[in-house]
Amino acid sequence: MHDIEKTVGSVRNLNLWSGLLLALCAISLPGCSRNGEEGQCNAAPHMPARQVVIMGIDGLRDDAVSPTLTPFLFHLAESHGVAWRKIDVSNGRTQQTLSAPGWVSVLTATWASAHGIVDNSSAGPIKVPTVFERLHASKADSRSVLMTSWKPLYGWVQGRLRALPQIHHAAFLRQDDAAIEQEVLTTWRTCQPELAFIHLDAVNKAGHAGAFDPSDPGYAAAVRETDSRIGRLWEKALAPSSVQGAAPQRLVIFASDHGGVGNSHGRYSDAERWAPLLAISPPGSAPVNISSLVDIGQVSLDFVQ
């Protein structure tokens, strides 16, 4: 009888400790993760004077931006008096229209011939400094954030950033776009980085599952869902006003890394290599000049440095 009671007591204790650990992980205790997720940020001592947010919409074709599929983003451009443009993500048909070289080109302000991530199977490392490293080198007290659900991108970038103090750079690996949205809404006002890259992947996944085509029901639904998600992020975190009644001078760049044909991409058709881009400058600031993927990173650094 005593042995049974001891066993029951041990099970109860185990359940108690398991519950406590899960609760602590739920509030992002250092060292804990949710379903293999990683990342946390430290509270910023103050709000930055200037801030850049790069919103990466993976796989968004140029012709998917429309009043029907992206009503929020379409209206956002109109309300700020700017227009969507398209850029050649292949660098004149010399870089594959794949996510890895595309996003690393954004985050290093260099093409794949320099940074070394030529396709999605590249082992790495990234051969040149990222914009996060360059920002920290010029502003030692700066803060930056990376949020993605794509593990390879997380791994390549973090492979270069391990030397940066955690207090200055936070990298979040989350399960999907819904989790990315929740992370932004939960931690944005705490993190308050000068430079942030937020990667949304649902449109790309829908393209591979069906077709990279606005007429494909699954792709169209993912584009609409992503537009709604960005609308919520804008209203609750990125819009000019804040709960404190003040906000940084904020440049927000919406960019895609490629389009697609059928359920794939990587080559140089117009549908693959031309991607949409929108840059919203803060009131009173001149529009930024972005004509290629590599301009995004450099313009971002120039704005916050």
Secondary structure, DSSP 8 states (H G I E B T S, - for coil): -HHHHHHHHHHHHHHHHHHHHHHHHHTT-TT--STT-B------SS--SEEEEEEEETT--GGG-STTT-HHHHHHHHHTT---EEEETTTTTTS---HHHHHHHHHHTS-HHHH---STT-----SS--HHHHHHHH-TT--EEEEES-HHHHHHHHHHHTTS-TTTEEEEE-SSHHHHHHHHHHHHHHH--SEEEEEE-HHHHHHHHS-SSTTSHHHHHHHHHHHHHHHHHIIIIISS--TTS---EEEEEEE-S---BTTB--S--HHHHEEEEEEE--TTS------SHHHHHHHHHHHH-
